[in-house]
Amino acid sequence: MKSLLKNILILFSLLFFISHLQSQSATITVDLSKTVGKMSPIWANFGYDEPNYTYTTNGKKLLRQISALGSNEVYIRTHNLLTSKGENPGPDLKWGYTDVYTEDSNGRPKYNWTVVDSIIDTYVSFGLKPIMEIGFMPKALSTKAEPYAHQWSTGGNLWTGWTYPPNDYEKWSQLVFEWVKHSISRYGKDEVKTWLWEVWNEPDIPYFSGTFEEYCKMYDYAAMGLKAACSECIIGGPHTTSPRNPKGQKYLSDFIKHCLYEKNHATGQIGSPLEYLAFHAKGSPELINGQVRMNMGAQLEDIRNGFKTISSFPELKNIPIVIGESDPEGCAACSETREPKYAYRNNTMYSSYTAASFAKIYELCDEYNVNLKAAVSWSFEFEDQAWFAGFRDLATNGINKPVFNVFQLFGKMSGQRVSVSGSDAISAAEVIANGVTKSADIGALAVSGNKKVTVLLWNYHDDNDLKVMNEKILLQIKGLKTDLVQVKQYMIDQNHSNAYTAWFKMGSPQKLSLEHYKTLEEASQLAVKGLPMWSKVASDYLSMDIDMPRQAVSLIELTW
């Protein structure tokens, strides 16, 4: 009997020891005495292909929520602001139009601002700032107008007449002049001069069916028209693709050289206006044995190479930089059904990726000492699509997805970024080199300001295994100059801030009752875990234990 009891005690001791090993804490230390930099709202920017979704009921609902995220300056970037309707009755995936420009039978320009006004009116009404994309080519100006509209959503060619250079550069310049002049008349110069103007999108790939020289010429003539209407208005570019790709990097570098050193096609002088620089950065997920594996390293490498390229020009020190599209991959309009490797988008993998990647973007900004003004998440909403169809969007049929709540968490973080060290945190350089495929990246971003400290935590892995045991985080905060703090914890995981889980539990219906909709609306809201509590601070130091499931994001908010 004694032997049996002894064996049982040994077994329980082993089980306790194993359990203790499995629940060992990852340690994260926040030092409020060490300031890293300002928490600039680089995250507060969004974009999409389909401009006509802007003024739909769901589009306006989402834009209203975006405007309430907490930043004073939120930029929205939209394609197709000059596109003609053409043969596609749309709007459609990757397609939209404004019909701004046509010509009469004698080739004289005719301008119709009705649709573009309805788009920009919506932004301005919510206090949002447009990144005014001068593109794509109106049918009457295209050098190869037929076929004009693409039929991509039904398997047709994407690169049709809207991608071509202008057949008349003077008319192209005049179109920009008239557009800027009209905008000032409608919204006032003080408003318009806060916008960012750009020429085209990703001219280094078939989004532009012209040469590099033709792009530079198109840029120069557009800049001339803009500056003639508003010398204080801001123009930049070139919004090229991947700087980790030699072709994308060279196009960006050559464009900079053109604007700084070469002859302007429109004015004949040396140089062209360049008041901010923009490139795009995308991750590269793949499907391995039916499971999604993300590749955050690819996106971060794009950003690092973009920063390196721009920093190689001494004349550009402190120039504002815009990452015009900054995403886990490159096709927002490709649903999960069309591309199974995009099956990460509905659930918490997208939200944890977003939290971790933005923190590493701040890290790269600090390393290269650049002036990053905005990183645009190319994600909005899609009309007339199935519930949770797996597009890269912030909301589905008017219901916010978990990823939107990450931006709400960022909106609660204002002040100065402070020092964070973590036993299980992975640096941007490590992610670029090796990905997040071995141990998880359990990290934090911390901000201090005005009797408030916010600590954003994540438990991210490139593989979406949600069955992994919860990680325990020991969070240590040093330098608190108060005796008592209120602690509130926001949570995004399978059971908090997650409409997708609620929809799945309903049986994944495609026809929803009003009661179903209300349930999803409630489940989509940013959730507080437990009740706010007061904690004593001993010797300027506070310690707490936090459970973090895989792919979860949490915000610890301390106020006093």
N, C-alpha and C positions, 0 to 999 in steps of 0.2 A: 504493500500500500504506500509506504514511504517513498519507494522507488517510483511508483506511478505519479505521486504528487510532485516529486522532484522533477520528473520528465515534463509534467504539465507546466511547472514554473519555468523551466528552461525554454519550453515552447513559447509561452507567453512573453518571456523576455526577448526571444528572437523576433517574435511578431512586433513587439513594441519597438525594438531596434530598427527593424525594416521600415516600419511605419514612420519612425522618426527620421530615417534617411530620406524617405520619399517626400516628407513635408519640410525638409530643410529650407529655410528662407533664402530667397534672393535678397540681398541687402542693397537698398538705395539710400544714399545720403545726400541731402540737400543742405547746402551751406549758404545761408542768406547774406553772409558778410562778403561773399565774392560775387560781384556783378559780372555777367558775361556780355550782355548787350541788350538793346531795346527789343521788346516783344512787338516788332512791327507786324501789321496785319497782312503779311504776304499770302496767307491762306484764304483771304476773303474775296476771291475772284472766281468767276465761273463762265463757262462758254458752251456753245452748242451750234450745230449745223443749221437747224431748222428755224429761221427767224419768225415764221408765222405762228409758231407755238407760243410766242411771247405774250400775245394778248388773248389767249384762250382762258377759260375759267381756271383750269389747273395751272396754267403757266403763270397767271397773275397771283394765284394763291402761293405758289412756290417763291416767286419773286418778292412777295410781301414778307415771307418768312426769312428769305435771304437778307432783305434790308434790315431785319430786326436782329441780325446775328451779333451785333455789338461793335462793329467797326465803323469808323467815321467815313471810310472810303472803300466802297465795294465796286469793283469793275466787272462789267459783263461784256463778253466778246462773242460776236455772232457772225457766222458766215452768211453769204448770199444777200448782202444788203443792197447790191446793185443788180442782182440777177433778174433777167426777164422771165416771164411766165413760160414762154416757149410752148412745147407740145405736152408738157406734164401738167395735168390739172392740179396736182398736189395741194398743199405741201405733202411731202413724203420723206422717208428716211434719207438723210444726207441731202435734202433738197428743200429749197424755199425760194421765194422771189418777192420783189417789190415793184417791178415794172416801172422803175424810175425814169428810164431813158428810152425814147423812141425817136424816129425821124419822120418828117412829112415826106410827101412824094418828091420834093425837091432836095431832100437830104438835110433839111434844116432841123436842128435838135428840138425835141419837145420834152419837157420835164413834168413828171407827175409825182409829187411827194406824199401822196395819201397814205400808202402802205408803210413806207419807211417812217413817216411821222407817227403812225399808230404804234410802231415798235419803240421808237425813241421816247415818245410821250409816256409810255408805260414805265420805262426805266426812270425817267426824270421824276415822274409822279411818286415813285418810291425812294427817291434820293439816291439812286444808283448811277454810276458813271459808265458810259459806254466806251469800249475800245472800238473805235469806228473803223471797221475793216473796209477799205476801198476796194471792193470786188464783190462778185466776180464780173466778167465782162458782159455788158448788155448785148443782146442779140444784134442790134443795129450797128454795134461797134466791133463785133467779133470778126477777125480775119478768116475764120472758118465757121460760119454760123450754122451750117447744117451738117448733121443733126445737132440741135442746140441743147435741149433738156435731156438729162440722162434718165435711164430706167434701171438704175442699180438695184432697187428693191425687188425687181422681178427678174434679175439676172442679166440685165443689159450692161453695156459699157459705161463706166463712170466718167471717162475723160472725153466729154463731148464739147460742143461749141462754146460753152461758158468758160472754158479753160484757156482760150487763145488771147494773144495780144490784141491791142486796138488796131483797127485799120486806119485810124486818124489820131495821132497823138495830140494835136491841138484840140480836137473835140473832147478827147479824154481829159485833158487839163481843164478845159472849160467846164466839163461835167463836175469835176471836183470843186472848182471855184464856185459854181452855182449851188452845190450841195452845202458847202461851208457857209456861204452867204445866207442861204435859206435857214440853216441851223441857228445862226446868230440872230436872224430876224425873229425866229420862233422862240428861242430859249434864252437869248441874251448872251452877249460876249463873255461876261464874267463866268457864266456856266460853261460855254463851249470851250473856252481856253483851259479848262480843267480836264477835258477829255484827252484820250490818247488816240491818235490817228495812225493807221498803218496802211501799207500797200500790199494787198493780196495775202495769200496763205500758202506756206510751204512751196515756194517757187522752185525748189531744187528737185521736186518730184513732179509727176504729171498733173498735179493741181494747176500747174502752169505749163501750157504746151508751147513754150517759147524758149529761146536761148537765154543765157545769163545776161548778155548784152541787152537783149530786149527787155528783160526784167529791170535792169538798171535804168534803161530809157523810160520805161513805164513809171518807175519810181520817181525819176527826176521831174517828169512832166506833171505827175500828181502833186509832188511837193511844191512845184511852182504855182499850180492852181490854188493849193491850200494857203500858201503864204501870201499870195496876192489878195486873198479874201480876209486873212487873219494872220498877221505876222507873229502873234503871240501863241498861236495854236501849235500843239506838240505833235511831231511826226517822227516815226521811226520804223524799224523793221530788222531783218527781213522775215521773221517768223519761219525760219527754216527748220527742217527735221533734224534728227539725231546728230549732235556733235561728236558722239562716240564713233560714228561712221565717218570715214575719211572724206567722203563726198559731201556730207552735210557740214562737216567742219570747214572744208575748203570753201564752200559756197558762202558761209558766214564770214570767213576771213576775207575773201575776195570782195564781198559787198562792203565791208568796213573800209577796205583800201579804196574802193571806188568813191565812197562818200567823203573820205579824208583827202585823197591825193589826185583823183582823176578828173577828167573833163566832164562837166555836167552836160548831158545831152540836150537839155532844154534851154539853159542860159548861156552855154559856151564858156562859163567860168570854171575854175577849179573847185571841186567839192560840191556836196549836196547836203541839205539839212539832215541832221541825224541827232535827235534829242533823246532817244532811248534805243536800246538794242533788245532784240527778242529772238528767242529760239525755242524749240520744243523738246520735251524730254519724256520718254515712254519706257515703261518696263516691258518685260517679254515673258509672259507665262507660257507654260506648255502643259500638255496632258501626259502623265506618266502612269501607265497601268490603270487608266480610267480616272485618275485623281489629278486635280489641279496642283501644279507647283508654280508659285510666283517667282519673279526675278526682279526684286527691287534694285539689285545692283546695277542692272542695265539703265534704269531711270536715273539713278544717282551718278552713274558714269557719264551720261549725257550732260547732266548739270555741271559736274566737275570739269568736263572738257569745254563746255560753253564758257564757264568762268575763266578757265585758262586762256582760251582764245581771245576773249575780250581784254583780259588783263595784260596780254602781250603787246597792246597798243598803249603806250604811256599817255597819249592824248585823251584817252577815254577813262582816265581815273575818275571814279565816282559817278560815271554816267549811270542813270537808272537802267536797270535790267528787268525785263519781263520774260518769264517762262510762259509763253503764250498758250501752251497746252502741257500740263504736267500730270501724268496719269500712269496707272499700273500697266496699261497697254494702249493700242492705237486705234480701236474701232468702237466708239460708243454705240453706234447704230447696229452693230453685229450682236444679235441676241445670243443667248446661251444655246438655243436650238440650232442656230446657224453655225456657231463656233463653240463647241463644248468646252474648250479651254477657258471660256469666260464664265464658268459656273461658280465663280467666287463672289459674284456681285450682289446677290440678294442678302447674304448673311454677314456675319461679323468679321470674316476675313478681309472684306473691303474696308471696314471701319478700322480694324487694327493696322492694316497696311497704311491707311491714310494718316493715322496718328504717328506711327513710327517714321514714315517717310518725311513728313513735314519737319519733325524734330531733326532729322539728319540733313534736311535742306538748310535749316538754320546753322547747323554745324559746319556745312560747307561754306556758307556765307561768311562765317567767322574766320574760317581757315584762309579764304582767298580775299577777305576784306573788300567785298564787293557791295554795291548799293542795289540790292534786289528789291524792286518795288512791288512785284506781284508774281505769284505762281498760280496760273489759271487751271482749275480743275475742269476738264472738259466733260461736264456732266450736268444734265438739267432734267427734263422729263419728256416723254414721248406720248403723242396723242394716238388714240384708237388702237392700243396694243393690249395684249393679254395681261392679266395681273401677274406681277413678278416674272415677266418674260425673260429676265436676265439681260437687259440692256445695262450699259453703264450710265445710270441715272441716279438722281437724288430722291426721286419719288416715283411711285407707280399709281396711276389713276387717282392722283391727289393725295396719296398716303405716303408719308416719308419713310424711307428705308433707313436701316441702322447707320449707314455712312453719314447721313445728314446730321445726325446727332453729334458726330465728332466735331463738325464745324460749330455746332452750338457750344460745345465744350471750349473750343478755341476762343469763341466770343466772350467767355467768362475770364479769359486770361489777359490782363492788362498790367503794364508796368515794366519792370526790368527783368530780363532773364537772369537767373542766378545759377551758380555752379551745382552740377549734379554728377555724382559718381555712382556706378552700379556694378555689383559683382557679376551680374549676368547680362549687362548691357553690351551691345555690339556697335562699334563705331561705323561711320559712313565708309571709311576706307576698308574696313573688314568686310562690310556687306558687298562693296564693289568687287573685292578680291574673291570672296568665298560664298557669298549669298548667306541666307539664314536657313540652312538645310541640316545642320547638326543640332546644336542646342538652340533653344528659343532666345529671341531678343527680348529681354525683360528690362525695359528702360523707362526713363522719365524725362519730362521737360518741366521746369519749375519757373514760376514768375512771382515777383514780390512787388507790392505797391499799395499805398494808401490803406494801411491796417488790414491787409489781405494777402494771403499767400495761396497760390493755386499750383497743384502738382498733377500733371497729366501722366498717367501710367498706362503701359500697354504690355501685353504678353503675346508677341507676334512670332509666327514661324511661316516660312515659305510654303510649307505643306499644311493642308487644312484638316488636321486630325483633331477633332473637337472632343475625342474620348480621353485625351491625355488628362491625368490627374491634375486637379487645381494646383497652381503654384502658390506658395505663401511668400508674401513680400514683407520684409521688415523695413519700414519706411522711417528714416531718422531725419529730423529737421533741426538744424543747429542755427542759432542766432536769433531766436524769437525774442523780441524785446517787450514781452508782456507776461503776465502771470496766468492768464486764462484765455483760452481760445474756443470758439465754436467750430466744430468739425462737421462738415457735410460731405457725403460721398455720392457722386453721380456715377452711374454704371451703364455700360453698353455690353451686354452679353446675350446668351440665349434666352434669358428670362427677364431682361430689363431693356427698355428702349428699343424694342425689336418687334415690329409689325409682321415681319416675315415668319417668325416662330408662331405668332398668333394665327396667321393665315394658314400655316401648315397644320396646326392643330384643328382648324375648322374642316380639314379635308381638302385644302387647296381649291376652293370653289372659284369658278370663273364668273358666276352670276351671284352677286352679293345682295343680301337684303339690307335695308336701312340699319337694322340691328348689327349685322355683320360689319358694316362700314364704321359704325360708331365704335365697335370693339377694336377694330384695326386702328382707328384714329387715336383711341386712348393708348393702345399698345405702342404706337409710334412715338409717343411723347418722351422727351428726355426724363429718365426716371432717377429718383433719389433712392439709394439703397439704405434701408433702415431709417431711423430718425436722426436728425441733427443732435449732437451731444456736445456738452461742454467738457473740456479737458484741461487739467492743470499743467502748467509749464514749469519744469524744474530747471533752474540754472540755464535759462534760455534754450532749453532742449526738450524736444517732444519725440516720442517713439510710438509707433503703432504697427500692428499686424494687419495685413490685408490679404484676403483670398482673391486670386486672379485666375479665372479659367483661361484656357488657351484661346487666343484671338479676342480676348476681352480688352476693353478700354475703360479706364476709370479716371475721374477727376476728384481729387481731394481738395476741398476748399476750406481754408482756415480764415476766420474773421475775428476781430476783437474790437 
